Amino acid sequence: MTQTESINEKILKRIPWEIAILALILALPTLILFDAVSALLVFTGSLLAAAEFIWLKKSITKILLDRKKQAFITITLLYGLRFLLIIAVFFIIILLFSKKVIAFAAGFSTLILVFLVEAIVALSKFKQWKN
């Protein structure tokens, strides 16, 4: 394993934890400013995003290590299943908490914020190395 692969693996292991920490950071002000249900939905959305990331990482790693011709079909089916599960969860949230779906979506979107921060950190390290 090269140094770059090691750094990438550390980042990939760190991302779900960062999402969970961000979930707590966002859920606490939501609890204070809004209500407990909204805070719970923010927290749950974030944890679902972390679980989705872990599932995606494990499935892609397994498929890439397998390297069979069936990999494309497997990847397509897994992505389809993940997409349907995400839609089902959002549909349930919309049905049960139609006025609070934004809280769940905000929590689920913490994944994007964590990716953005990780990309900025990686880019700043790359710039330092290059100079």
Protein Blocks (a to p, Z undefined) as FASTA:
>chain_A
ZZklmmmmmmmmmmmmmmmmmmmmmmmmmmmmmmmklmmmmmmmmmmmmmmmmmmmmmmm
mmmmnopaklmmmmmmmmmmmmmmmmmmmmmmmmmmmmlmmmmmmmmmmmmmmmmmmmmm
mmmmmmmmmZZ
